[in-house]
């Protein structure tokens, strides 16, 4: 398989506390935070984002069970191994994934010996990360338990508002209990339960000049906050932090029975629950501070539950002519996302206006987005080992994908006065103003074929083909105009071709892996942010009220690239390794939504401009599209890493080490073509010693030693809806959301292990 195996030793050596940092160890893998899409996982030039509402293109597993990506992103601890599998997956385990999968395996209990690990890391950000694990055999060779925990606190981007003196921060707590039970030799049962809770006190990093006076909006520049020339200063203008709370419960049982040393029968049960919550009175959605002394909140509650059952039979043992794997999988997830906009914690008052008497608030709304997904599948794979040292593999999976989802919208205006309007507003309706259910019931095949030729015991060449499938995405929570191909997206299919080489040289002191691939997509589900369009519910009455949002859309696409890994044991004490990946992912004459520049001033037009410009948005032309052969994901074409370590014996059993890691992410553009981002070169250095006393290792490290902070995201103008404030009801705050790479961080880690660990 085209796989990168990342060991617990590599994770510990490079001080990897965040799952996102794993990207430096696997070619073609990247994680990036986007203001419009959250944390984005990318592999081989393809992004896997939850904002498309499609199933993940890259599936992340924890102990063989798919998990919500956010659970992995919050922190990893007590890990046994991570594997990054590239290319279409689905004929051997789990669920279909058109781009690849990442499997995280936690450390299993040791049935024979006591042991434990304690790790503490502090940095100058400041931040602190503490991890601990203890292994206890209850019945030797039969039953053992392992308990592990994580505690992490940090500045969450180190943002602050210099006027209100609020600061961003975050904390994460997690505990995991694992049990290994082997009542008889052929049977083993591994089970675990993990609880994680995280609190994020978020602020939005911005740059810009503040309000720019217009005839409609006669506010002076800088009225709503200072001029911010450089977003790296970490300044926010929103007046209060937004508290986002996250909680997850994950559990699985993996029972395996060996049958006469010829086959193994496995049953895997998995349960996952993920909740995110932002209270109505614990947030500030006015990120551009359009209205002073006002912090509008938004209730946002995501509740997702999932269960998985898998039964699998695998051949086992060596020197076989024929190997096989056959199984069935059932996966069900249920999501419920209720939100509410509006509160009465303050008055939304434009400069020069007087507060109205009595309670006041902005017009509010309730939104409910329910969804249920069920995926049933049966899969099989077989490998024939020919006398010519040739292995031929065929695999297939039959999928039945079913999804029921909805979008319901109510106005919540009962007994509430619009701040800028006189008199009461209409009563709350008993039925939703907008109710748009969407259902999918799809059957599909995924399959693959591979030929592997062993050149000798240490070298192979191979060719593989794979058919990928992904259920369709959807535009939910966006009041798009009625365009059928945006309302009802089609399933995504792809064909992948790959040729590769794997080999060891010079008595296995040198290892080289290299592959070339191409993947063709039909109906690739992508997303573009900050797209202007006529609101569909208003356009139905013959009017065009311009708003903006994320738009999910389909388009044919192609990815071509190559990947390489090289590791060398230069001497017994000096090692070096590197990875390189190139992936050009682009549309093929796809219709992509975008924000135009109709007045030709070189700047994409604002919503207000597009509402009045000749040839602008209208009921007849509710959204702008252009034919694109541009990038399909906000992923750099090039990335590479180089790392090296040298060790030196010191006194007694103590050993010193120094290691360096250089990573490079090439320049990239966003899907809409509005922004291009520079390359990101990062150098990390580590120095320390092992066995200072038995079991103790101390490491000093500096990440991003040259303090290279590149812009990684720039949003459109932050526009806030304030009824009565202007002709359109929208205020352009004069700020943009921006994100930058992490600054230089200097820290120290102490790690102590004992017993079986």
PyMOL commands that set and color helices and strands:
alter all, ss='L'
color gray80, all
select helices_A, chain A and resi 8-13+19-25+50-52+69-73+231-233+484-487+536-539+607-612
alter helices_A, ss='H'
color red, helices_A
select strands_A, chain A and resi 3-7+29-34+38-43+46-48+58-62+65-66+79-86+100-106+115-123+127-139+143-154+169-181+187-202+206-208+242-259+263-278+298-315+322-341+364-386+390-405+408-412+434-435+438-456+459-470+492-505+510-534+546-569+574-587+590-593+625-628+638-649+655-665+668-669+676-677+680-690+696-703+711-721+730-740+745-755
alter strands_A, ss='S'
color yellow, strands_A
deselect
rebuild
show_as cartoon
